[in-house]
Amino acid sequence: MEGERQSRHGQWSSRWAFILAASGAAVGLGNIWKFPYIAGENGGGAFVLVYLVCIILLGIPIMTAEIMIGRHGRQNPANSMKSVAEDSGRSQHWFWVGALAIASSFIILSYYGVIAGWALDYVFQALLGHFNQATPQHIDKLFEALVSNPWKLIFWDSLIMGGTISVVVFGVEKGLERSVRFMFPAMLAILLIIVIYSIDTGYFGHGLAFLFHPNFKALTPNSILIALGHAFFTLSLATGSIMMYGAYVPRDTSVPQAALAIAAADTAIALLAGLAIFPIVFANGLQPGAGPGLIFKTLPIAFGHMPYGQFIGVLFFLMLVFAAFTSAISLLEPTVAWLIEQKNLTRGQASMLGGGAMWLLGLGTVFSFNIGANWTLFGLNFFELMDYLTANIMLPLGGLLVAIFTAWRLNKQISRAEFNPQSSVLYKLWHFALAYISPLMIVIVFLNAIGVIKL
Ligand code: PFF
């Protein structure tokens, strides 16, 4: 093999640091905000089962592929794709798959920062006791007062984006790794405290039954597609985040084992979030199927009426901020690495330019909830459009292309060398999943999402 490339951005201090950072990237709003309510809406246990199958058949194989490409290319996702394709004697145009991933991360962070800003606002609302004894109408009003005020949203989004930029400026080890080392354990500790609290409500059994008792009647073809799409988003696949973090992975790391550990951590935290939230919801006689408002509208009602609710409320939203923040830095890093490599900027310049541009795009999302609520295209406001474009089109397309490239275009010698441990049975299983199962599953979701087929 040719001499190994080095990343000019440094690398993780150990394989554990990588697993921690990538788990931080994966665990985010998707786990704590989205997973519980979509599981709630789609039949609980039956949905969870399908979701687990998607993580295993599609999530882990594609994550393995992305880390391998990143580690072999050692550059931003676009350049890594190009280098790995060249090393395999393939077209340089595979560059565009990486570029698509960077574009996705750019768009996602523009709205992700705004939603993370809501969580930050709620930390203070909880702290100031605004939920105490509040009626559902009052909680609704608090939420409306937040999203209808563009200045407030801009303020919180600016804090999130400013914080994200300030961490990424310090680079891989001193910035990304150091913040995750603190935030991930803090997030996990808070989650466990809330789960213990939930056990104490006396409604833990209800939560368990709700989440794990499979109700196959509630499972529609559409919920299978939701499970599949969410498996993608929750593992941060096809956004360049994981491929970028893979570029900083030490040589001695086993890629499939790391992918397994990250996916397991992500899944465990999504399930724990459900076990933290539903008992509290049931103990307060509230509805579990509230949809996207479950966290910002239903839960505060519970916090306002339960023992130590003010304290638990602060902790809960702080946990959400930590979870979102470790994902946000992973969304900024690919653009920053690209600007450094392509435009020869310093890390400071690249972080500010990249983060600043995302912040600017985020104004579109900010205005979707107030002055721009009527600015629509295809019936979708700006935020919905960005969400639809990334989650339903760019991510599945990116994932499909990564799977096809790795299974059908990547030189076998390279993929065997990067796939470690060199168990040939495991390798063959992985290759089969990537070559046949993942593309087939993604094509089905994709065609359904754009309305070509209707399941
Ligand atoms: N995986 C994150 C979540 O579940 O909230 C969202 C995300 C982060 C998606 C980073 C993509 C990404 F690159």
Residues whose N, C-alpha, C, O or C-beta is under 5 A from the ligand:
A	BS01	PFF	A25 A26 V27 G28 L29 G30 N31 F233 T234 L235 S236 T239 S241 S327 L331
